[in-house]
Amino acid sequence: MPAAVRHKRSREGFRKGELTRRVLEKIRDAAEPVRSLDVARAIMVECLMD
């Protein structure tokens, strides 16, 4: 039986694929086109980043 795969957090604090999932979720949920800066800020606010 193979060993369990553990995904380490990156320096920024996201697990493998988590940031991509969050970005796509923000784009998908937007009612109108959004700027990349707005997506980044929304994710930072959610994750309590400066």
C-alpha positions, 0 to 999 in steps of 0.5 A: 500500500503506498504511503499517504501523500501529504501536501505541504503549505507553501511559504505563503500559507496555501496548500498545493492547488488551493490558491488556484482553486480560490482564484477560479472560485472568485472569477466564477462567482463574479457577476461581471469581469473582475481585475486580477488585482481585485481577485488578489485583494479578495483572497488576501482579505479572506486569508487575513493577509496584509 
